[in-house]
Amino acid sequence: MRKALRWLLSLVLVIGAVATAGAATAAETTDTDIKDRILAIPGMSLIQEKPYTGYRYFVLNYTQPVDHRHPSKGTFQQRITLLHKDTSRPTVFFTSGYNVSTNPGRSEPTRIVDGNQVSLEYRFFTPSRPQPADWSKLDIWQAASDQHRVFTALKKIYERNWLATGGSKGGMTATYYERFYPRDMDGVVAYVAPNDVVNNDDSAYDRFFERVGTKECRDKLTAVQREALIRRVPLQKKYRAWAEEEGATFTTIGTLDKAYEAVVLDYAWGFWQYGLLDDCDSIPPATASDDDIYNSVDAISGFSAPTDQSLATYTPYYYQAGTQLGWPTIKQPKLAKLSRYGYQPPRSFVPSEIPMKFDPRVMPDVDKWVRDHANRMLFVYGQNDPWGSKPFHLGRGARDSYVYVAPGANHGANVAGLVPEQQAKATARILEWAGVAPAAVQKDEAKAKPLAAYDAKLDQQKLDRRHTLRP
């Protein structure tokens, strides 16, 4: 949601890409067509099949209980996509934590193991939303139970090893799934997954923004933010004209002024979440024109982010941030005297008729479980990603689990961006967890590499810029 919102913790990002298979699909172990086998699963229905070289690709609906504790109290249709290669290959269970893309794509672990990929739309993201929507049923346990039911249904067809993965909120989702159903997956690869254990203590974010990059770059970003707040009147005139032309409204956040400031205060966060140190050269000077200041803030933070039209898509994220996940609040002392509202909480981005109450017990529970029980879990972070300020840590009880940081990387950090030794180690572990590590790799992890050939068009990483204001 960057050019949508920062939190969509973020993201927001989809670590993965569209891809074709390098080799032809191997012979199946049954004469029954794979589509018929999938559609024979109770509650599974076909939306569309799309041809794709080396794969078969299905967009599906699966009937889920609104409340897994009380399955008889209503159901809803949850969207799933399936990139099918061969039932003899391992399967990767991917989620972005948001909507599912209905175009074929594969995540980095899918390419590494040359496997199938099941992608799940997170509950309450439309169209996978119960009607009427009982928002109290949107929590991390219910979502993990969605995944458990999908896995249980498809495991009868895809009997080989399974890995869970996702980036940003998807990485969090993969971690929560493992916490509640630790016997389902054979391994977890969680990318840039924030871990906001103590929501009221965001000093880690403040320390990050005091040290990230170079002082020159940090000062340039702050200068643009200051100018945007000082020039609030003329720049808001541009914003208002744009909103009127686009039919954009601000009922949820309250006023255009609050929306404008939210975007400006998110500018530095958005830059480091999606940019690189070299991009500092593109930041305009404090003496730049109104147009240049406005356009820079728009390009990095996105003035469309706090509009009702954009927020409607991401209401489920903001609801979860304000009830379980937590949210960042940074001080930005050099902007304090110019700010009217400060960093705004998730409540500002969720319609007032939806009740919200934060539960501070949820994230500490997950954090403690990971420290004490993580098994075959890999966490990858980017050195210059603000979300990595609060990462997952491993304790004495963790087994065959790792936390790696990609140098200079942002919210798009991945295994390929790690230093060579860690890249080889991570790749080897993923292959081993998936049950497809070649003999040479079992003897020497330094020889580990993805089993599927890289395709520049289909495997290029695409950052999910949906979260700028916070997702």
Solvent accessible surface area in square Angstrom, and as a share of the most:
residue,aa,sasa,rsa
1,M,0,0.00
2,R,1,0.00
3,K,87,0.37
4,A,10,0.08
5,L,0,0.00
6,R,0,0.00
7,W,0,0.00
8,L,0,0.00
9,L,4,0.02
10,S,0,0.00
11,L,0,0.00
12,V,0,0.00
13,L,0,0.00
14,V,47,0.27
15,I,3,0.01
16,G,10,0.09
17,A,10,0.08
18,V,30,0.17
19,A,0,0.00
20,T,33,0.19
21,A,11,0.09
22,G,65,0.62
23,A,61,0.47
24,A,91,0.70
25,T,56,0.32
26,A,59,0.46
27,A,95,0.74
28,E,54,0.24
29,T,109,0.63
30,T,46,0.27
31,D,156,0.81
32,T,69,0.40
33,D,58,0.30
34,I,7,0.04
35,K,57,0.24
36,D,76,0.39
37,R,55,0.20
38,I,1,0.00
39,L,60,0.30
40,A,78,0.60
41,I,21,0.11
42,P,119,0.75
43,G,37,0.35
44,M,13,0.06
45,S,51,0.33
46,L,66,0.33
47,I,84,0.43
48,Q,86,0.38
49,E,57,0.25
50,K,40,0.17
51,P,126,0.79
52,Y,47,0.18
53,T,102,0.60
54,G,20,0.19
55,Y,10,0.04
56,R,74,0.27
57,Y,5,0.02
58,F,1,0.00
59,V,3,0.02
60,L,1,0.01
61,N,35,0.18
62,Y,9,0.03
63,T,42,0.24
64,Q,0,0.00
65,P,11,0.07
66,V,20,0.11
67,D,11,0.06
68,H,28,0.12
69,R,140,0.51
70,H,89,0.40
71,P,80,0.51
72,S,109,0.70
73,K,142,0.60
74,G,35,0.33
75,T,80,0.47
76,F,11,0.05
77,Q,78,0.35
78,Q,1,0.00
79,R,43,0.16
80,I,0,0.00
81,T,5,0.03
82,L,0,0.00
83,L,2,0.01
84,H,3,0.01
85,K,10,0.04
86,D,1,0.01
87,T,9,0.05
88,S,43,0.28
89,R,56,0.20
90,P,1,0.01
91,T,1,0.00
92,V,0,0.00
93,F,0,0.00
94,F,19,0.08
95,T,3,0.02
96,S,6,0.04
97,G,0,0.00
98,Y,0,0.00
99,N,38,0.20
100,V,16,0.09
101,S,73,0.47
102,T,43,0.25
103,N,96,0.49
104,P,12,0.07
105,G,20,0.19
106,R,4,0.01
107,S,3,0.02
108,E,26,0.12
109,P,0,0.00
110,T,0,0.00
111,R,48,0.18
112,I,3,0.02
113,V,0,0.00
114,D,21,0.11
115,G,0,0.00
116,N,0,0.00
117,Q,12,0.05
118,V,0,0.00
119,S,8,0.05
120,L,7,0.04
121,E,0,0.00
122,Y,10,0.04
123,R,0,0.00
124,F,0,0.00
125,F,0,0.00
126,T,72,0.42
127,P,84,0.53
128,S,0,0.00
129,R,49,0.18
130,P,3,0.02
131,Q,143,0.63
132,P,125,0.78
133,A,33,0.26
134,D,66,0.34
135,W,29,0.10
136,S,70,0.45
137,K,45,0.19
138,L,3,0.02
139,D,26,0.13
140,I,4,0.02
141,W,58,0.20
142,Q,2,0.01
143,A,7,0.06
144,A,2,0.01
145,S,3,0.02
146,D,0,0.00
147,Q,3,0.01
148,H,57,0.25
149,R,80,0.29
150,V,0,0.00
151,F,21,0.09
152,T,64,0.37
153,A,12,0.09
154,L,1,0.00
155,K,63,0.27
156,K,147,0.62
157,I,13,0.07
158,Y,0,0.00
159,E,121,0.54
160,R,134,0.49
161,N,44,0.23
162,W,1,0.00
163,L,0,0.00
164,A,0,0.00
165,T,0,0.00
166,G,1,0.01
167,G,0,0.00
168,S,0,0.00
169,K,3,0.01
170,G,0,0.00
171,G,0,0.00
172,M,3,0.01
173,T,8,0.05
174,A,1,0.01
175,T,0,0.00
176,Y,8,0.03
177,Y,0,0.00
178,E,9,0.04
179,R,56,0.20
180,F,55,0.23
181,Y,44,0.17
182,P,64,0.40
183,R,234,0.85
184,D,17,0.09
185,M,15,0.07
186,D,43,0.22
187,G,2,0.02
188,V,0,0.00
189,V,0,0.00
190,A,0,0.00
191,Y,1,0.00
192,V,0,0.00
193,A,0,0.00
194,P,2,0.01
195,N,4,0.02
196,D,10,0.05
197,V,39,0.23
198,V,89,0.51
199,N,18,0.09
200,N,148,0.76
201,D,73,0.38
202,D,14,0.07
203,S,44,0.28
204,A,20,0.15
205,Y,1,0.00
206,D,24,0.13
207,R,109,0.40
208,F,27,0.11
209,F,36,0.15
210,E,116,0.52
211,R,167,0.61
212,V,10,0.06
213,G,32,0.30
214,T,61,0.36
215,K,132,0.56
216,E,128,0.57
217,C,2,0.01
218,R,53,0.19
219,D,51,0.27
220,K,55,0.23
221,L,3,0.01
222,T,30,0.18
223,A,27,0.21
224,V,0,0.00
225,Q,3,0.01
226,R,94,0.34
227,E,34,0.15
228,A,1,0.00
229,L,8,0.04
230,I,96,0.49
231,R,42,0.16
232,R,13,0.05
233,V,123,0.71
234,P,56,0.35
235,L,1,0.00
236,Q,17,0.07
237,K,149,0.63
238,K,68,0.29
239,Y,0,0.00
240,R,110,0.40
241,A,59,0.46
242,W,77,0.27
243,A,4,0.03
244,E,128,0.58
245,E,146,0.65
246,E,107,0.48
247,G,47,0.45
248,A,15,0.11
249,T,65,0.38
250,F,24,0.10
251,T,114,0.66
252,T,36,0.21
253,I,4,0.02
254,G,45,0.43
255,T,67,0.39
256,L,21,0.11
257,D,25,0.13
258,K,51,0.22
259,A,0,0.00
260,Y,0,0.00
261,E,0,0.00
262,A,1,0.01
263,V,0,0.00
264,V,0,0.00
265,L,6,0.03
266,D,0,0.00
267,Y,0,0.00
268,A,12,0.10
269,W,0,0.00
270,G,1,0.01
271,F,7,0.03
272,W,1,0.01
273,Q,0,0.00
274,Y,10,0.04
275,G,9,0.08
276,L,86,0.43
277,L,70,0.35
278,D,121,0.62
279,D,60,0.31
280,C,12,0.07
281,D,129,0.67
282,S,87,0.56
283,I,7,0.03
284,P,18,0.11
285,P,83,0.52
286,A,40,0.31
287,T,126,0.73
288,A,12,0.10
289,S,62,0.40
290,D,45,0.23
291,D,73,0.38
292,D,70,0.36
293,I,0,0.00
294,Y,23,0.09
295,N,86,0.44
296,S,16,0.11
297,V,1,0.00
298,D,39,0.20
299,A,62,0.48
300,I,31,0.16
301,S,0,0.00
302,G,0,0.00
303,F,4,0.01
304,S,37,0.24
305,A,0,0.00
306,P,0,0.00
307,T,2,0.01
308,D,27,0.14
309,Q,100,0.44
310,S,27,0.17
311,L,3,0.02
312,A,63,0.49
313,T,61,0.35
314,Y,21,0.08
315,T,6,0.04
316,P,0,0.00
317,Y,0,0.00
318,Y,0,0.00
319,Y,17,0.06
320,Q,0,0.00
321,A,0,0.00
322,G,7,0.06
323,T,11,0.07
324,Q,26,0.12
325,L,4,0.02
326,G,2,0.02
327,W,49,0.17
328,P,0,0.00
329,T,61,0.35
330,I,9,0.04
331,K,155,0.66
332,Q,30,0.13
333,P,107,0.67
334,K,126,0.53
335,L,3,0.02
336,A,61,0.47
337,K,204,0.86
338,L,50,0.25
339,S,30,0.19
340,R,152,0.55
341,Y,83,0.31
342,G,29,0.28
343,Y,23,0.09
344,Q,7,0.03
345,P,54,0.34
346,P,1,0.01
347,R,92,0.33
348,S,19,0.12
349,F,0,0.00
350,V,2,0.01
351,P,35,0.22
352,S,103,0.67
353,E,137,0.61
354,I,16,0.08
355,P,105,0.66
356,M,40,0.18
357,K,176,0.75
358,F,55,0.23
359,D,34,0.18
360,P,90,0.57
361,R,179,0.65
362,V,22,0.13
363,M,3,0.01
364,P,48,0.30
365,D,59,0.31
366,V,1,0.00
367,D,11,0.06
368,K,130,0.55
369,W,31,0.11
370,V,0,0.00
371,R,90,0.33
372,D,52,0.27
373,H,99,0.44
374,A,0,0.00
375,N,57,0.29
376,R,80,0.29
377,M,0,0.00
378,L,0,0.00
379,F,0,0.00
380,V,0,0.00
381,Y,4,0.02
382,G,4,0.04
383,Q,102,0.45
384,N,18,0.09
385,D,2,0.01
386,P,0,0.00
387,W,3,0.01
388,G,17,0.17
389,S,24,0.15
390,K,22,0.09
391,P,30,0.19
392,F,0,0.00
393,H,86,0.38
394,L,53,0.27
395,G,31,0.29
396,R,249,0.91
397,G,32,0.31
398,A,24,0.18
399,R,153,0.56
400,D,47,0.24
401,S,15,0.10
402,Y,43,0.16
403,V,51,0.29
404,Y,26,0.10
405,V,74,0.42
406,A,0,0.00
407,P,76,0.48
408,G,32,0.31
409,A,19,0.15
410,N,14,0.07
411,H,0,0.00
412,G,9,0.09
413,A,3,0.02
414,N,27,0.14
415,V,2,0.01
416,A,61,0.47
417,G,36,0.35
418,L,8,0.04
419,V,63,0.36
420,P,112,0.70
421,E,145,0.65
422,Q,55,0.24
423,Q,65,0.29
424,A,17,0.13
425,K,59,0.25
426,A,0,0.00
427,T,5,0.03
428,A,2,0.02
429,R,43,0.16
430,I,0,0.00
431,L,0,0.00
432,E,64,0.29
433,W,0,0.00
434,A,3,0.02
435,G,57,0.55
436,V,31,0.18
437,A,12,0.09
438,P,55,0.35
439,A,69,0.53
440,A,49,0.38
441,V,9,0.05
442,Q,124,0.55
443,K,181,0.77
444,D,58,0.30
445,E,56,0.25
446,A,77,0.60
447,K,119,0.50
448,A,14,0.11
449,K,144,0.61
450,P,39,0.25
451,L,65,0.32
452,A,5,0.04
453,A,70,0.55
454,Y,115,0.44
455,D,44,0.23
456,A,73,0.57
457,K,157,0.67
458,L,25,0.13
459,D,17,0.09
460,Q,85,0.38
461,Q,64,0.28
462,K,103,0.44
463,L,52,0.26
464,D,15,0.08
465,R,109,0.40
466,R,44,0.16
467,H,0,0.00
468,T,0,0.00
469,L,0,0.00
470,R,1,0.00
471,P,0,0.00
